[in-house]
Amino acid sequence: MNTAIKTALVTGASRGIGRAIAQRLAKDGFYVVVNYAGNVADADHTVQDIIAQGGQASAIQADVSNEQDVKRLFNEVKALHGQLDVVVHSAGSMSMAKISPESLADFDRMIQINLRGAFLMFAHAAEQIADGGRIIALTSSVIAKSFPNYGPYIASKAGVEGLVHVLANELKGRNITVNAVAPGPTGTELFYKGKSEEQINAIAQQIPLGRIGQPEEIASVVSTLAGADGRWINSQVIRVNGGFA
């Protein structure tokens, strides 16, 4: 066990923004634990890419909405590395559904994965993270837009932002910061899937900077919050969106 290097746990790190965050924190010098729900090939690819770039990483499977999985995840991290310094909760899911009786199952799924998952991650992080650590959650800038069919997703992510502020107060006295990063439209595989070039351009035109963001730009903000420069930022929601909201 190498106790000289700090350890960061990143959920949903097998692809997209979570993967970019894991890569950036590894570049910053953290040993990164890559959490994934089910795609072991993508998780292994993330780990191997980090190692190829000179970083240190390993992967642990866990469903963030499952209480026993989350407990096991934190126990395995502590058993392997002795101390946990940063937790970045990036795992989540999004489905489109109107606010209607027929959408109750979609609502329940979003709450289960996004809000219950965040609650479990926060609860175990509060118990296991070292004093002076950092807890960071990914939410969404779409909260400010109130687009039709986003009701269940917005409700779940707004709940996560509420938990951020409460947890920051509950951890008073331990020098632990708790923040959220809320990306706008970001160029991941999931974002591009099913969208035409015309649709993508239309979304880009809603952003004052006139383009879609990149996962690395979200990761750079997480890096700041996780590093020495983020020590005085606490209980904040940072909207990284080019002015989208």
N, C-alpha and C positions, 0 to 999 in steps of 0.2 A: 504493500500500500504506500502510495506517495502522498504524504501529508503536506508537502511543500507547495503543491499546486491546488488552486481553488477548483471546486466542482460546481458545474451548472447543469441542472436538469431542464431539458426543453421538451415539452409535450407536443405531439403532432409534428415531430421534426423530420419525418421521412420524406416530405415534399413541400413545395410552395414556400410560403413565408417562414414557416417553422424550420425548414431545412436551411434557408438563408441565415436565420438567427443562429442555428447550431454552428454553421460554418464560420460565422463572424465571431462568435464567442470563443471558438477553438483558436481562431487566429489571434484573439486577444490574450490567449494563454490559459484559458480554462480547460480542464478536463470535462468534456461534454457527454452527458448521458442522453442519448437519442431515444425518446419514447415514441412508440408507434402503436396503433390499435390492431392492425392486421396485416399490413403489407411488409412482410419481412424483407423482401427483395429490395424495396425502396429504402428501408431503414439501413440495410447492410451497405447499399450504395452510398448513402450519406456518410456512414462511418468510414468506409474505405476512402472516400474523397477527402475527408478531414485528415485521415492518416497520411494520404499521399501528399497533402500540403504541409506536412510536418506537425500536425496537431495530434491530440489524444482524444479518443472517443470509444464508446461502446453503446450497444442498443439494448433496451429492455421493453418487452411488450407489456402493455396494460391498457385496459379500457377505462378512461378517466371518469366515466359515469358509474363504474362498478366499485362499490365501497371496498371490497376485498382486494380487487386489483390495485387500487390506489394505495392501500395500506402496504401491500407487497412491494409495489414500486418503490416507495420511500424506504422501506426496510432493506431492500436490495441495494439501493444507492448508498445508504449508510454503512451497510456491511462491507461493500466494496471499497469505499473511499473514506470512511470514517467521519467526514464532515461534509455538509451540504451548504453552499454559500449563495447560490442564485437559483431561483425557480422561475422559469418562463412558461406560462401556460398559454400555448398557442393552439392546442387541439380544439376543434369545434366542427360544427356542421351547419349547413344552410339549405333550407328548402323554401320554395315559394308557396304561399297559401293565403287565401282571403280570410278575413275575420268572419267566419260563418260556422254553423253547427257541423258542417261536413269536414271542417278543417281541424277538429279537436285532436285527432291523432297526430297531425303535423305539429300542432302546438305542443302536445305532450312530449314529442320526440325532441323538439328544439330545447325545451326546458330541461329534459333529462340529460341531454348531451352537453349543452352549452352552460346552463345555469347550475344544475346539480354537479356537473363535472368541475366547474370552477369552485363551487363551495367545498367539494371534497379535496381538491388540490390545495386550496387556501387553508383548510382546516389542518391537513397533515403538514403543509409547509410551516404553518405557525408553530407546530410542535417540534419539528425536526430541523428547521433551518438554524444556522449558527447566528448568534448575536452579531449585528453588523451586516447581516445578509440583505438580499434584495429579492422582492417578489414582484413579478411583472406579468400582467394579463393582457392578452390581445382582445380588443373589442371591435368596434366598427364605426366609421364615420357616417354610415348610412342611418344611424340613430337620429341624426338631425334632419334627415330628408323626409321621413314619413311617407315613403313611396307605397302605393297600393301593393298588396300581396307580400309585404315584408313584415307584417304584424308579429307573427310568432318569433321570427328571428330577432327583430328589434327588441321585443319584450325580453328575450333571453339575454341579449347583450347589454341592455340597459340595467338589468338586474346585476350583471357582473360588475358594472361600473359602481353600482351602489355598494356592493360587497367590498370593493377596493377601499372606499373611504372609511367604512366601518372597521375593516381589518387594520388599517393604518393606525386608528385610535386604540384598538385592542392590543397592539404590539408596542404601545408607548413604554419607553424605558429600556428597550432592547436595541435601539439604534438600527432598526430594520425599516427600510423604505418599502412602500407598497404603491405601485402605480399601474396605470393602464396605457397602452398604446393603441390608438384607434386608426387603422389604415383606411384610406379611401380606395378607389379602384386601383388594383395592383396587378401587374402582368404575370399572373401565375397560370399554370395549365388549367386549373379549375375555372379561373376567370374567363379565359379565352374559349373554353369548351362551349360549343353550341352558338357562339356569336359570330355574326358576319362582320366583315371589315367595315361595313357601313355602320353597324351597331357600335362597334368599338370606337370608331371615329366620333360618333355622336356623343358617347360617354365622355371621351377626351375633351370635347368642346364645352362640356359643362364645368371643366376644371380651369380656373384662371391661368394656370401655367400651360394649358393646352396639350397635355399628354397624360398617358397612364403611368402610374408610379411603378417602380421596380422593387422586387422583394429585398434587394440589398439596401434600399433606402429606408425600409422599415427596420431592417436589422441594425442599421447604424444608430438609430435612435435607441433601440433596446441596448445596444452596446454602451451608449452613454449612460443610461440608467443603471446598468450593471457595473459600471466602472467607477473610478475615483471621482470623475466629474459629476456623477449623479448623486453624490452623497447628501445634497441639500434639497433634492427634489422628492417630495413625498405627498401621497394622497392626491395625485394629479392624473388627469386624463389628457394625454397628448395626442392631438389629432394630426396625423401625418398623411396629408391628403392633397397637397398642392393648392389648397383653398377650396376644395370640393364642397365643404360644409361651413 
